[in-house]
Amino acid sequence: QAAPIVTGQTCLMLRPARAMRAAGIARLLPGRAVSMLRSCVATGRVPSAPTFRRELSGAAAGASTLRADDTVDVVVIGGGHAGCEAAAAAARAGARTVLLTQRVDTIGEMSCNPSFGGIGKGHLVREVDALDGLMGKVADDAGIQFRLLNRSKGPAVQGPRCQADRDQYRAGMLEALRDDDACPGLQIVEDGAEDLVLGGSESGVVEGVVTSSGRVIRAKSVVLTTGTFLRGMIHLGRDRYPAGRHRRDSADTEPPSVGLALTLENLDFPMGRLTTGTPARLRKSTIDFDQLEKQPTDEVPELFSFMHMGATPRNEGNMVMCHLTRTNEETHRIVASNFDKLPTFVGNGGRGQGPRSCPAIERKVLRFPDRQSHQVWLEPEGLNSDLIYPNGVTNAFPEDVQLALLRSIAGLEKVEMVRPAYAVEYDFIDPRSLLPTLETRRVAGLFFAGQINGTTGYEEAAAQGVVAGANAGLSALGKDPLLLRRTDSFIGVLIDDLTTLGTREPYRIYTSRSEYRLSLRADNADLRLTPKGRKAGIVGEARWSAFSHRKTAVNVALKALNDFSLGSAAWASAGVSMSKDGVRRSAADVWRYQGVDREALERIMAEHGQPLDLDPVAATTVEVECRYKGYLQRQQREIEQLREAQSLVLPPTFDFDALPSLSTAEKEKLNEARPTSVHAASRIQGIKPSSIMVLFKHARRLDVNIEQDERRLAEHAAQVGQQFVVERTEDEEQVEDEAAKSGRPAPAQSQEAVEGGLAWASMPADDGGLMTSLRGSRAADERQ
């Protein structure tokens, strides 16, 4: 009823949510109405009375309601790609989980490009899927074009990519989150997040969330996935206004998250500003596609999800065409002559710090002055949409400059711009303040995922979301964390890069970031990660059954290929080009020879009475394992060496200042990064190899002391008739198993022991001073 009398002056007089709560106003309104009022306060823009009345009518369908005294295990703040995966992973872990979002109808929104995957990014989607995540399955169902990039190159750098229908993806993600099988017990609450509830000494433990409507949701763990909303500021030419993003279906904006930004600032988290942008949206009917290069979908689509192997896309028969055009000298002249109309940002001396991997068109013109053109891909936004996404011309010029720029490009001479491009600058947290679990070092139980950690891209956000959500749930339930290393996944590479090195620009994954990319391929992501996810409790029965079938098919095929062998003369007579040296070779070895393919091997093996029954779900992985067998074996040896180095843990209390051989600058960097292992310390820029050797020796000495402590405790326990137990981590068990297989001695290492967590059963009080002695020696070791 109040909507018709809400004027601009009235909105500007309203106070932010904290004052509204004090006045008792916010409690009368649904969360999304409070968010709209805050947006009015921030921008001075007032929605129409019908729009505001819809917001006052109540929460959207599908949102849950919580009682004021409700307590849950995990609250995930934000319904973007990181938030969706985090909420789903926490729920799969068995935690009572709430997904807190300003608007239910924007859950899973693709804020920028209408696509997923690509080089490196496709690996992340596959790895999220291998951990039973949602992105790959939903993208497959919403896909309207599928391509395998770098198909002509080696398998290490091939990347699946999918053009997706925005509406279908958003609806599919919401449906997946509501599915009790995929996300058991997950509640979706439509409200903003205004503040954190903190407890413990010096506010060192998170205890819940204060919503924009004044409710308090108590929780053991909280995951922040704020995207570009953390004190977000949109820039369009010289105009700027507080917002996290523009809504896709209107000119309205979504309000920034200011309260959370202030809270994190007050907690002394190291913060900075990053910039990203999105190009204009073009009206499809005004583009001349006839003069442009066409890019169709692949004849045999390469889907993301391992659950969909061998399946056909849901939108089969409705695949769309993308088109390629290019900028030209006139485009570059327009850009160069309007540099003075670009925004002035806060970061990077007013220039903003955007992603190097996807620079704005003005950055391209500046960095590559000799280039006469740059590619522009015209990508449809959906089957029922008249909008085109021009990938490659991101900018923040005023609208008139944008239109002139676009109309200088071939095929766009008469284009209509439905919505202009814009840039958004937002706060991020230095990711070196995080542990490898993505829990913060400063506040226990608080996890970060997505752009708040300095990354860019849907896939990078989802990858962090599944790890942060799983670990938030596992932590709340008192279970062991899910740890992914750079030796077993690109997710591990991403997390290791962020938490060890940090970032000064939006971080994007590349296959070149991994030292072991031939082992970390997109085709074997499930073989690498699904068992880890199953052990952590976040992989369901359906996924495990599909994985078990595929793993068996791969092993059966590899055994058959290794068991079948012929002499060189027999291989040569069968059409394989090789010297007749009399050496018997297996079919797996011969597959590496030039000109040998699957069909040839199947024919030869069938002629010798041993037909190869190669299951289609295993075919790609089996071929790669055979063709690159030597390289894979060498890489596996390198991985084992790195794992041994990673097993030398630096305890949280390790005193770098007490090492006189380290320089002052090195001590400052080590104290800032707080590496958890010698390997992590070795990756910090500016740490000399000689200093790494010093750390190695001290860590090794501590390792030996712990081993001695364990032996003494075991001997004492045996004397008093009790059992002594040292809890081993998953990584330690794996190192020991591999050491046993190889005949090498395993490093005696226990992370729990290093951190002072030696476990024993019923140790008597009268221990002859043994425990006092051990505590004293451990304290001395830590000081040393």
C-alpha positions as a printed Julia matrix, in Angstrom:
784×3 Matrix{Float64}:
  0.0     0.0     0.0
  2.9     2.31    0.69
  4.5     1.81   -2.72
  2.72    4.64   -4.6
  3.89    7.27   -2.07
  7.55    6.16   -2.01
  9.32    9.05   -3.72
 12.95    9.73   -4.44
 13.13   12.15   -1.49
 11.63    9.56    0.85
 14.09    6.89   -0.26
 17.07    9.18    0.2
 15.91    9.96    3.72
 15.89    6.27    4.67
 18.83    4.98    6.64
 20.85    1.83    5.84
 19.69   -1.49    7.21
 21.35   -1.16   10.62
 19.42    2.0    11.45
 16.28    0.5     9.9
 16.59   -2.46   12.24
 16.94   -0.14   15.21
 13.76    1.66   14.16
 11.95   -1.64   13.71
 11.29   -0.96   10.01
 13.33   -3.76    8.46
 11.58   -6.45   10.47
  8.3    -5.63    8.68
  9.73   -6.11    5.2
 11.0    -9.15    3.28
 14.75   -9.21    2.68
 14.52   -8.33   -1.0
 12.46   -5.2    -0.21
 15.14   -4.06    2.24
 17.76   -4.65   -0.44
 15.75   -2.55   -2.9
 15.41    0.3    -0.38
 19.16    0.2     0.25
 19.74    0.36   -3.52
 17.5     3.44   -3.68
 19.48    5.06   -0.88
 22.77    4.31   -2.64
 21.82    5.36   -6.17
 18.9     7.78   -5.81
 17.04    5.68   -8.39
 13.48    4.75   -7.54
 11.63    1.75   -9.03
  8.11    2.1   -10.33
  5.22    1.59   -7.91
  4.2    -1.76   -9.46
  7.8    -3.03   -9.2
  8.1    -1.95   -5.58
  4.7    -3.44   -4.74
  5.86   -6.81   -6.09
  8.88   -6.65   -3.81
  6.75   -5.81   -0.77
  4.47   -8.76   -1.49
  6.88  -11.18    0.18
  9.68  -13.64   -0.45
  9.91  -15.4    -3.78
  8.56  -18.87   -4.27
 11.06  -21.5    -3.24
 12.62  -19.56   -0.37
 12.61  -21.11    3.08
 11.75  -19.35    6.32
 13.79  -19.76    9.5
 12.7   -19.16   13.06
 14.67  -16.53   14.93
 16.25  -19.14   17.15
 17.23  -21.57   14.4
 20.78  -22.86   14.39
 22.38  -24.6    11.44
 25.79  -26.01   10.63
 26.7   -23.84    7.61
 25.49  -20.57    6.13
 26.6   -19.79    2.58
 26.28  -16.12    1.63
 25.66  -15.52   -2.08
 23.87  -17.46   -4.79
 26.44  -17.12   -7.57
 28.53  -19.95   -8.98
 30.76  -20.21   -5.9
 27.79  -20.03   -3.55
 25.76  -22.67   -5.39
 28.61  -25.17   -5.33
 29.49  -24.33   -1.72
 25.93  -24.82   -0.5
 25.54  -28.06   -2.42
 28.88  -29.45   -1.2
 28.14  -28.59    2.44
 24.76  -30.27    2.16
 26.29  -33.37    0.56
 28.76  -33.51    3.44
 25.78  -33.95    5.75
 25.71  -30.44    7.23
 22.49  -28.54    7.84
 23.02  -25.76    5.34
 21.38  -22.43    4.51
 22.01  -20.61    1.24
 21.44  -16.91    1.91
 20.78  -14.86   -1.22
 19.27  -11.43   -1.92
 17.06  -12.86   -4.67
 16.1   -16.45   -5.33
 15.39  -15.63   -8.97
 19.06  -14.71   -9.6
 20.56  -17.92   -8.21
 23.02  -19.31  -10.74
 22.89  -16.15  -12.85
 25.52  -15.93  -15.6
 26.42  -12.29  -15.02
 28.82  -11.96  -17.94
 29.53  -14.41  -20.79
 26.95  -17.08  -21.75
 29.46  -19.93  -21.77
 31.43  -22.35  -19.62
 34.76  -24.08  -19.99
 37.61  -23.54  -22.41
 41.36  -23.99  -22.0
 42.04  -24.74  -18.33
 38.52  -23.71  -17.34
 37.07  -26.87  -18.85
 39.4   -28.85  -16.58
 37.92  -27.07  -13.56
 34.34  -27.85  -14.61
 35.27  -31.52  -15.0
 36.97  -31.55  -11.59
 33.98  -29.91   -9.9
 31.83  -32.56  -11.56
 34.17  -35.32  -10.36
 33.49  -34.13   -6.8
 29.74  -34.48   -7.52
 29.31  -30.76   -8.11
 26.48  -29.21  -10.1
 27.98  -26.94  -12.76
 28.87  -29.6   -15.33
 25.5   -31.37  -15.22
 23.47  -28.15  -15.38
 25.63  -26.71  -18.18
 25.19  -29.9   -20.23
 21.42  -29.62  -19.95
 21.43  -25.9   -20.82
 24.05  -26.23  -23.58
 23.22  -24.87  -27.02
 26.7   -25.32  -28.56
 29.55  -27.67  -27.63
 33.16  -27.52  -28.79
 36.41  -29.19  -27.74
 39.07  -26.5   -27.98
 42.62  -27.39  -29.08
 41.4   -30.67  -30.53
 44.39  -30.76  -32.9
 46.84  -30.45  -29.99
 47.78  -32.83  -27.19
 45.28  -33.99  -24.54
 46.94  -31.93  -21.8
 45.75  -28.65  -23.33
 42.41  -29.69  -24.79
 39.45  -28.01  -23.13
 35.71  -28.7   -23.42
 33.57  -25.59  -23.86
 29.82  -25.04  -23.84
 27.63  -22.16  -24.96
 24.65  -22.15  -22.58
 21.14  -20.75  -22.55
 21.09  -18.28  -19.66
 17.47  -18.93  -18.66
 17.82  -22.69  -18.85
 21.01  -22.66  -16.78
 19.54  -20.47  -14.05
 16.38  -22.58  -13.84
 18.42  -25.8   -13.9
 20.68  -24.67  -11.07
 17.76  -23.69   -8.86
 16.11  -27.05   -9.58
 19.34  -28.88   -8.66
 19.66  -26.99   -5.37
 16.08  -27.91   -4.48
 16.72  -31.59   -5.24
 16.93  -33.47   -1.93
 19.09  -36.16   -3.52
 21.68  -33.68   -4.83
 21.49  -31.28   -1.88
 19.91  -33.06    1.1
 18.26  -30.7     3.55
 19.5   -27.49    1.91
 17.4   -24.43    2.78
 17.33  -21.36    0.54
 16.62  -18.12    2.43
 15.93  -14.9     0.55
 17.59  -12.11    2.48
 20.75  -10.05    2.41
 23.77  -10.52    4.69
 24.56   -7.43    6.72
 27.08   -8.62    9.29
 28.81  -11.59   10.92
 28.24  -12.84   14.44
 31.65  -13.32   16.03
 32.73  -14.91   19.29
 35.74  -16.43   20.95
 38.76  -14.54   22.17
 39.33  -11.34   20.17
 36.38  -12.23   17.88
 38.34  -15.15   16.48
 35.41  -17.5    15.81
 32.41  -17.03   13.53
 29.07  -17.91   15.12
 26.52  -16.84   12.54
 25.15  -14.13   10.26
 23.02  -11.03   10.75
 20.67  -10.59    7.79
 19.48   -7.35    6.23
 16.04   -7.87    7.76
 17.53   -8.13   11.25
 17.38  -11.88   11.76
 20.31  -13.75   13.26
 21.13  -17.17   11.84
 23.48  -19.07   14.13
 25.98  -21.37   12.42
 29.23  -23.19   13.11
 30.69  -22.25    9.71
 30.05  -19.41    7.27
 31.12  -19.27    3.61
 31.4   -15.83    2.0
 30.91  -15.81   -1.79
 30.23  -12.13   -2.4
 31.41  -11.96   -6.03
 31.63   -8.36   -7.23
 29.21   -7.14   -4.55
 31.76   -6.42   -1.8
 31.58   -2.6    -1.8
 30.95   -2.82   -5.55
 30.99    0.34   -7.68
 29.75    0.35  -11.28
 31.49    2.67  -13.77
 30.03    3.86  -17.08
 32.16    6.56  -18.6
 32.66    9.2   -15.92
 29.46    8.15  -14.16
 29.64    5.76  -11.23
 27.17    4.4    -8.69
 27.28    1.76   -5.92
 26.1    -1.64   -7.16
 27.27   -5.21   -7.5
 25.91   -5.65  -11.03
 23.09   -4.67  -13.37
 20.12   -6.97  -13.55
 19.87   -8.85  -16.81
 16.19   -8.25  -17.49
 16.04   -4.53  -16.67
 18.13   -1.4   -16.11
 17.92   -1.92  -12.35
 21.0    -2.68  -10.28
 21.59   -5.02   -7.36
 22.93   -3.3    -4.23
 26.51   -3.78   -3.02
 27.49   -5.48    0.23
 28.89   -2.66    2.35
 28.27   -3.97    5.85
 30.27   -7.16    5.26
 33.1    -5.16    3.7
 33.32   -2.97    6.8
 33.28   -6.02    9.06
 36.15   -7.65    7.17
 38.04   -4.36    7.25
 37.56   -4.12   11.01
 38.9    -7.67   11.36
 42.13   -6.47    9.7
 41.87   -8.68    6.65
 44.3    -7.42    3.98
 42.06   -5.97    1.29
 42.43   -4.47   -2.17
 40.38   -3.4    -5.19
 39.99   -5.28   -8.47
 38.07   -4.46  -11.63
 36.11   -6.5   -14.1
 33.68   -5.65  -16.87
 31.09   -6.95  -19.27
 30.44   -5.9   -22.89
 27.26   -4.42  -24.29
 24.3    -6.61  -25.24
 23.28   -6.34  -28.89
 19.97   -6.91  -30.64
 20.36  -10.01  -32.78
 17.91   -8.86  -35.48
 20.08   -5.8   -36.28
 23.27   -7.76  -37.06
 24.31   -8.72  -40.61
 25.57  -12.28  -40.09
 25.95  -13.05  -43.81
 29.36  -11.39  -44.05
 30.72  -13.09  -40.91
 32.62  -16.34  -40.35
 30.47  -19.12  -38.9
 31.41  -21.39  -36.03
 29.09  -24.42  -35.65
 28.88  -26.91  -32.81
 31.01  -30.09  -32.92
 29.4   -33.01  -34.73
 29.99  -35.21  -31.67
 29.42  -33.0   -28.62
 31.91  -33.29  -25.75
 29.78  -32.9   -22.62
 31.14  -31.85  -19.24
 29.67  -34.3   -16.78
 31.01  -37.81  -16.37
 27.4   -38.73  -15.58
 26.5   -37.81  -19.17
 29.23  -39.76  -20.99
 27.82  -41.1   -24.24
 24.59  -39.11  -23.84
 23.19  -36.59  -26.28
 22.57  -32.96  -25.24
 19.09  -32.09  -24.05
 18.93  -29.34  -26.68
 20.07  -31.6   -29.52
 18.5   -30.32  -32.72
 18.53  -26.74  -31.42
 22.26  -26.08  -31.48
 23.16  -22.47  -32.33
 25.81  -20.88  -34.53
 28.41  -18.43  -33.22
 30.01  -15.91  -35.57
 33.41  -14.25  -35.78
 34.1   -10.64  -36.69
 37.01   -8.3   -35.98
 37.81   -4.78  -34.91
 39.67   -2.59  -37.41
 41.74    0.57  -37.61
 38.64    2.78  -37.38
 37.58    0.95  -34.22
 41.02    1.52  -32.71
 40.95    5.21  -33.7
 37.63    5.68  -31.88
 39.04    3.95  -28.82
 42.27    5.97  -28.78
 40.52    9.3   -29.27
 38.24    8.75  -26.26
 40.68    7.66  -23.56
 39.84   10.84  -21.63
 36.25    9.62  -21.2
 37.19    6.4   -19.41
 36.42    5.99  -15.68
 38.81    6.83  -12.9
 39.06    3.81  -10.61
 40.37    3.48   -7.08
 42.9     0.72   -7.77
 46.08    0.75   -9.85
 46.57    4.49   -9.87
 43.07    5.17  -11.19
 43.41    2.75  -14.11
 41.78   -0.17  -12.33
 43.2    -3.68  -12.11
 41.28   -5.86  -14.55
 41.9    -9.4   -15.77
 44.95   -9.8   -17.97
 43.34  -12.82  -19.67
 40.27  -10.87  -20.83
 41.34   -7.24  -21.15
 39.05   -4.39  -22.12
 39.32   -3.2   -25.72
 41.16   -0.03  -24.64
 43.83   -2.17  -22.95
 44.26   -4.21  -26.13
 44.71   -1.06  -28.21
 47.3     0.27  -25.76
 49.23   -2.98  -25.31
 49.25   -4.0   -28.97
 49.51   -0.8   -31.02
 50.78   -2.68  -34.07
 47.79   -5.03  -34.23
 45.36   -4.03  -36.96
 42.46   -6.05  -35.56
 41.23   -8.11  -32.63
 38.74  -10.98  -32.69
 35.15  -10.41  -31.61
 32.97  -13.49  -31.11
 29.21  -12.96  -31.4
 27.56  -15.44  -29.02
 23.8   -16.03  -28.65
 22.49  -15.72  -25.1
 19.75  -18.31  -25.47
 17.32  -20.14  -27.7
 14.51  -17.68  -27.01
 16.63  -14.57  -26.62
 17.21  -11.79  -29.14
 20.41  -10.75  -27.38
 23.97  -11.3   -28.61
 27.04  -11.18  -26.39
 30.01   -9.58  -28.27
 32.94  -11.38  -26.66
 36.08   -9.27  -27.05
 34.9    -5.65  -26.76
 34.53   -5.17  -23.02
 34.81   -1.47  -22.14
 33.42    1.28  -19.92
 33.13    4.17  -22.39
 30.05    6.43  -22.36
 27.12    4.99  -24.29
 27.55    7.2   -27.39
 31.21    6.15  -27.74
 30.25    2.51  -27.29
 27.7     2.64  -30.07
 30.15    4.34  -32.47
 32.8     1.74  -31.58
 30.41   -1.16  -32.25
 29.09    0.23  -35.55
 32.65    0.48  -36.91
 32.91   -3.35  -36.86
 31.96   -5.51  -39.84
 28.44   -6.91  -39.52
 27.52   -4.43  -36.79
 27.12   -1.34  -38.98
 23.41   -1.0   -38.04
 23.48   -2.74  -34.67
 21.23   -1.65  -31.81
 22.72   -1.67  -28.35
 20.15   -3.0   -25.9
 22.3    -2.43  -22.79
 25.68   -0.72  -22.59
 28.92   -2.24  -21.38
 30.14   -1.27  -17.93
 32.94   -1.94  -15.46
 32.61   -2.83  -11.79
 35.26   -2.28   -9.12
 35.01   -4.28   -5.91
 36.89   -5.32   -2.77
 38.82   -8.56   -2.52
 40.78  -10.22    0.26
 44.44  -11.15   -0.11
 44.07  -14.95   -0.49
 47.33  -15.5     1.4
 45.2   -14.95    4.49
 43.55  -18.33    3.78
 44.49  -21.91    4.61
 44.47  -24.57    1.86
 40.97  -25.49    3.08
 39.92  -21.89    2.18
 39.23  -21.2     5.85
 40.59  -17.84    7.0
 43.58  -17.73    9.29
 42.12  -14.87   11.32
 38.61  -16.17   12.06
 37.93  -19.85   12.68
 34.93  -21.23   10.82
 34.92  -18.43    8.21
 35.58  -19.52    4.61
 35.97  -17.46    1.41
 35.32  -18.59   -2.17
 35.13  -16.92   -5.57
 35.97  -13.38   -6.59
 36.43  -12.33   -2.98
 39.7   -14.31   -3.23
 40.89  -12.39   -6.29
 39.83  -14.78   -9.05
 37.82  -14.2   -12.21
 35.48  -16.55  -14.03
 32.53  -18.82  -13.3
 34.69  -21.94  -13.29
 37.3   -20.63  -10.84
 34.46  -19.56   -8.53
 32.76  -22.95   -8.68
 36.06  -24.75   -8.03
 36.65  -22.73   -4.86
 33.02  -23.09   -3.86
 33.04  -26.87   -3.82
 36.21  -26.94   -1.67
 35.11  -24.18    0.73
 31.6   -25.59    1.09
 32.8   -29.15    1.66
 35.32  -28.03    4.27
 32.84  -25.73    5.99
 30.47  -28.67    6.34
 33.16  -31.1     7.4
 34.52  -28.62    9.94
 31.07  -28.04   11.43
 30.65  -31.8    11.79
 34.11  -32.29   13.31
 35.43  -34.32   10.37
 38.75  -34.26    8.52
 39.05  -31.64    5.75
 39.14  -32.16    2.0
 42.63  -31.14    0.83
 43.41  -30.91   -2.87
 47.08  -30.55   -3.86
 48.61  -29.13   -7.02
 49.83  -32.66   -7.78
 46.31  -34.08   -8.05
 44.12  -31.35   -9.57
 43.88  -27.96  -11.22
 41.69  -26.96   -8.28
 44.73  -27.73   -6.13
 46.91  -25.63   -8.44
 44.49  -22.71   -8.16
 44.27  -22.9    -4.36
 48.02  -23.37   -3.95
 48.76  -20.38   -6.21
 46.3   -18.17   -4.34
 47.14  -19.14   -0.77
 50.91  -19.21   -1.35
 51.6   -16.46   -3.88
 48.5   -14.28   -3.66
 47.45  -12.19   -6.64
 47.48   -8.56   -7.71
 45.14   -9.01  -10.65
 42.06  -11.18  -11.25
 43.42  -14.75  -11.32
 42.49  -17.04  -14.2
 43.45  -20.7   -14.52
 45.63  -21.85  -17.45
 46.91  -25.33  -18.2
 50.41  -23.82  -18.17
 50.06  -23.06  -14.44
 50.48  -26.76  -13.67
 53.82  -28.57  -13.76
 51.95  -31.85  -14.28
 49.29  -30.98  -16.82
 49.68  -34.23  -18.75
 48.61  -36.08  -15.61
 45.89  -33.54  -14.75
 43.84  -33.88  -17.92
 40.15  -33.15  -18.34
 39.42  -36.76  -19.34
 40.72  -38.33  -16.1
 39.38  -35.83  -13.53
 37.06  -38.43  -12.02
 39.83  -41.01  -11.66
 41.88  -38.43   -9.78
 39.25  -36.82   -7.56
 36.09  -38.89   -7.15
 37.73  -41.27   -4.61
 38.87  -38.26   -2.58
 35.37  -36.82   -2.66
 33.89  -40.17   -1.68
 36.24  -40.42    1.3
 35.21  -36.92    2.37
 31.55  -37.89    2.11
 30.51  -35.48   -0.67
 30.08  -38.02   -3.49
 26.69  -39.7    -3.71
 25.76  -43.25   -4.62
 24.77  -42.55   -8.22
 28.06  -40.79   -8.91
 30.08  -43.51   -7.2
 28.33  -46.23   -9.19
 29.04  -44.45  -12.5
 32.65  -43.87  -11.46
 33.16  -47.49  -10.44
 31.86  -48.67  -13.79
 34.18  -46.34  -15.71
 37.21  -47.16  -13.59
 36.63  -50.87  -14.11
 36.23  -50.35  -17.86
 39.53  -48.42  -18.01
 41.41  -51.06  -16.0
 39.99  -53.97  -18.02
 40.93  -52.3   -21.31
 44.47  -51.43  -20.16
 45.02  -54.98  -18.92
 43.86  -56.42  -22.24
 46.15  -54.1   -24.19
 49.15  -54.87  -21.97
 48.49  -58.63  -22.04
 48.3   -58.84  -25.84
 51.78  -58.88  -27.41
 53.37  -59.84  -30.74
 56.87  -59.96  -32.14
 58.06  -57.14  -34.32
 57.67  -59.23  -37.49
 54.04  -60.01  -36.66
 53.29  -56.37  -35.98
 54.98  -55.36  -39.22
 53.03  -57.92  -41.24
 49.82  -56.56  -39.68
 50.58  -53.13  -41.12
 52.42  -51.45  -38.23
 55.55  -49.63  -39.35
 58.44  -50.81  -37.12
 61.88  -52.36  -37.41
 62.02  -56.19  -37.25
 64.26  -56.38  -34.18
 62.62  -59.49  -32.74
 61.36  -57.69  -29.6
 57.87  -58.53  -28.42
 55.71  -55.5   -27.81
 52.31  -55.16  -26.19
 49.35  -53.51  -27.9
 49.59  -50.73  -25.31
 53.18  -50.04  -26.38
 52.38  -50.2   -30.09
 49.56  -47.66  -29.72
 52.29  -45.03  -29.37
 53.55  -45.71  -32.91
 52.76  -43.26  -35.65
 49.75  -44.24  -37.74
 48.37  -46.7   -35.17
 44.85  -45.96  -34.04
 42.11  -47.7   -32.11
 40.52  -49.29  -35.17
 43.84  -50.83  -36.28
 44.49  -52.36  -32.87
 40.96  -53.71  -32.61
 41.37  -55.36  -36.04
 44.77  -56.91  -35.22
 43.69  -58.2   -31.83
 40.5   -59.68  -33.29
 42.54  -61.47  -36.01
 44.57  -63.14  -33.24
 41.49  -64.25  -31.32
 41.68  -61.64  -28.57
 39.12  -58.97  -29.49
 39.38  -55.67  -27.6
 36.13  -54.82  -25.85
 36.68  -51.11  -25.26
 33.8   -49.44  -23.44
 33.05  -46.0   -24.94
 33.19  -44.38  -21.49
 36.84  -45.48  -21.19
 38.06  -44.99  -24.76
 39.65  -41.52  -24.52
 41.38  -42.16  -21.2
 42.75  -45.55  -22.32
 44.15  -44.09  -25.54
 45.91  -41.24  -23.73
 47.33  -43.57  -21.06
 48.83  -45.76  -23.78
 50.07  -43.05  -26.14
 51.79  -41.03  -23.42
 52.8   -43.88  -21.12
 56.49  -42.93  -20.87
 55.79  -39.26  -20.18
 53.14  -40.14  -17.61
 55.49  -42.48  -15.77
 58.2   -39.83  -15.61
 55.68  -37.24  -14.4
 54.43  -39.63  -11.74
 57.97  -39.94  -10.36
 58.2   -36.16  -10.18
 54.84  -36.02   -8.38
 56.05  -38.53   -5.81
 59.14  -36.42   -5.14
 56.98  -33.32   -4.7
 54.62  -35.13   -2.34
 57.61  -36.09   -0.22
 58.65  -32.44   -0.08
 55.08  -31.42    0.8
 55.09  -33.88    3.69
 57.67  -31.72    5.5
 55.17  -29.56    7.35
 55.94  -26.18    8.91
 53.77  -25.9    12.04
 51.63  -22.77   12.52
 53.93  -21.7    15.37
 57.14  -21.97   13.33
 59.31  -18.95   14.19
 60.92  -17.66   11.01
 62.43  -14.72   12.88
 64.56  -17.13   14.9
 66.48  -18.27   11.81
 69.51  -15.94   11.59
 70.49  -17.03    8.08
 67.26  -15.62    6.6
 67.28  -12.03    5.42
 64.89   -9.49    6.9
 62.96   -9.33    3.63
 62.62  -13.12    3.52
 61.38  -13.23    7.11
 58.76  -10.58    6.3
 57.51  -12.55    3.29
 57.42  -15.84    5.19
 55.61  -14.28    8.15
 53.1   -12.7     5.78
 52.42  -15.9     3.81
 52.79  -18.37    6.73
 53.5   -21.34    4.4
 52.28  -24.69    5.72
 55.11  -26.74    4.18
 58.64  -26.41    2.85
 57.28  -26.79   -0.67
 54.84  -23.9    -0.14
 57.72  -21.76    1.14
 59.75  -22.58   -1.98
 57.08  -21.03   -4.21
 57.15  -17.62   -2.53
 58.82  -15.1    -4.77
 62.09  -13.75   -3.33
 62.97  -16.71   -1.1
 66.49  -17.88   -1.99
 67.26  -21.6    -2.59
 69.77  -21.49    0.28
 67.01  -20.28    2.6
 64.74  -23.1     1.46
 67.51  -25.53    2.38
 67.65  -23.99    5.88
 63.89  -24.46    6.25
 64.21  -28.0     4.92
 66.82  -28.89    7.55
 64.81  -27.4    10.41
 61.6   -29.09    9.25
 63.44  -32.37    8.89
 64.93  -31.99   12.39
 61.46  -31.34   13.8
 60.23  -34.37   11.88
 62.88  -36.57   13.5
 62.09  -35.22   16.98
 58.42  -36.01   16.5
 59.32  -39.54   15.4
 61.38  -39.94   18.57
 58.51  -38.61   20.67
 56.14  -41.1    19.1
 58.55  -43.98   19.77
 59.01  -42.96   23.42
 55.27  -42.66   23.93
 54.71  -46.05   22.34
 57.35  -47.64   24.57
 55.87  -46.04   27.67
 52.34  -47.1    26.7
 53.53  -50.66   26.25
 55.08  -50.63   29.72
 51.81  -49.57   31.36
 49.68  -51.85   29.19
 47.95  -49.13   27.19
 47.65  -48.56   23.45
 49.38  -45.6    21.8
 47.78  -44.25   18.61
 49.14  -41.66   16.19
 46.47  -40.39   13.83
 47.69  -40.31   10.27
 46.44  -37.95    7.6
 45.31  -39.14    4.18
 48.43  -37.67    2.56
 50.72  -39.47    5.03
 48.98  -42.78    4.38
 49.34  -42.27    0.65
 53.05  -41.42    0.97
 53.64  -44.48    3.12
 51.71  -46.76    0.74
 53.69  -45.48   -2.23
 56.94  -45.85   -0.28
 56.08  -49.45    0.54
 55.4   -50.22   -3.11
 58.63  -48.61   -4.27
 60.84  -49.98   -1.51
 61.84  -46.51   -0.33
 61.7   -45.59    3.38
 58.7   -43.38    4.08
 59.27  -40.09    5.9
 58.0   -40.39    9.46
 55.61  -37.48    9.53
 52.38  -36.68   11.27
 50.75  -33.34   10.79
 48.74  -33.79   13.97
 51.96  -34.58   15.82
 53.74  -31.54   14.43
 50.89  -29.33   15.55
 51.02  -30.79   19.04
 48.19  -33.26   18.49
 49.8   -36.55   19.63
 47.03  -38.95   20.56
 47.19  -41.71   23.13
 44.65  -43.91   24.89
 44.16  -43.61   28.65
 47.64  -42.26   29.41
 48.03  -42.49   33.21
 48.64  -39.35   35.22
 51.82  -40.78   36.73
 53.97  -40.88   33.61
 57.29  -40.28   35.27
 57.52  -36.77   33.81
 57.55  -38.12   30.25
 54.83  -35.79   28.92
 56.39  -32.77   30.64
 59.68  -33.61   28.98
 58.04  -34.02   25.58
 56.19  -30.75   25.86
 59.41  -28.99   26.77
 61.32  -30.51   23.86
 58.53  -29.63   21.43
 58.47  -26.04   22.62
 62.23  -25.9    22.16
 61.88  -27.33   18.67
 59.3   -24.7    17.76
 61.5   -21.9    19.1
 64.44  -23.31   17.21
